[in-house]
Amino acid sequence: MYPNKQKLIIFDADGTIIDAFSAIESTFARHEMAIGDLESFQKRHKFFKYLGGIKEFPANIKKQLGRKSRQQVLGTLTDVYREEAQLYEGVAELIKQLIAQKDIRVGLVTRNVSHEPQITMEKLFARHDIDISELDYFAHVPIRASKADFFKAARKQFDINPARAYACGDEHKDYHAALTAGIYPFVVSYGFEDFKRLTKKFEVPEEVISRTPQELCVRIRHALDLTDN
């Protein structure tokens, strides 16, 4: 049925392998705005994540109302991502190890809202000595598009058995997108949604959730039969 025994792993970028919150927090500070703490950020509805909580909302909304103001914030966010943003500890080593495996296809999907997101990702990963052109699959996912379609496209491009395919994300929608694509989900609770929100509100099984980047790396290496570096 399948022409090979290769495996596929697809990473969501922001919040899963990139410390997006720190980049957003730094960007807001440069425009005299506050995003609040990570715990509060994770609990907010997606629409309000970038407007802050009750305390931060009034000042933030004023700063983001005009088109010129929004573009200035976006420009700063782009610069922060390209020059300062970091992969979570241990992730760069994992990705390098995965890329080196001949029987594993590695993909990256992102909804990153910076200017020219692919260039942003290229610069960010290059600072970790990773050339994203060495990845097997890369896609910028439009805001309203389903990641499931991109997961499926990657799997079909390489004729991967769904039982040998994995996707990693930090939101409940990533979990459901993986299931819709017929592949196994890895979910993290240190990104855009916390453990309680994932498990209690959206009923994501705790067995598939990693609470730290280090735990995610361990889970992936175990699932893909890789040795610890």
NORFEN-V804447 format. One record per backbone hydrogen bond with DSSP energy under -1.0 kcal/mol. CO is the residue of the C=O (numbers start at 1). NH is the residue of the N-H. Records with the same first field share a line. If there is no record, write none. Layout:
CO: NH  NH
This chain:
7: 105
8: 166
9: 107
10: 168
11: 109
13: 16  17  18
17: 88
18: 15  20
19: 23
20: 24
21: 25
22: 26
23: 27
24: 28
25: 29
26: 30
28: 31  33
29: 32
37: 41
38: 42
45: 48
48: 51
53: 57
56: 60
57: 61
58: 62
59: 63
60: 64
66: 70
67: 71
68: 72
69: 73
70: 74
71: 75
72: 76
73: 77
74: 78
75: 79
76: 80
77: 81
78: 82
79: 83
80: 84  85
86: 19
88: 91
90: 94
91: 95
92: 96
93: 97
94: 98
95: 99
96: 100
98: 101
101: 104
103: 7
105: 9
106: 136  137
107: 11
108: 139
109: 13
110: 141
116: 120
117: 121
118: 122
119: 123
120: 124
121: 125
122: 126
123: 127
125: 128  130
126: 129
131: 134
132: 135
137: 108
139: 110
142: 145
147: 151
148: 152
149: 153
150: 154
151: 155
152: 156
153: 157
154: 158
155: 160
161: 164
162: 165
164: 8
165: 184
166: 10
167: 186
168: 12
169: 188
171: 175
172: 176
173: 177
174: 178
175: 179
176: 180
177: 181
178: 183
179: 182
184: 167
186: 169
187: 210
194: 198
195: 199
196: 200
197: 202
198: 204
205: 208
206: 209
208: 187
210: 189
212: 216
213: 217
214: 218
215: 219
216: 220
217: 221
218: 222
219: 223
220: 224
221: 226
222: 225
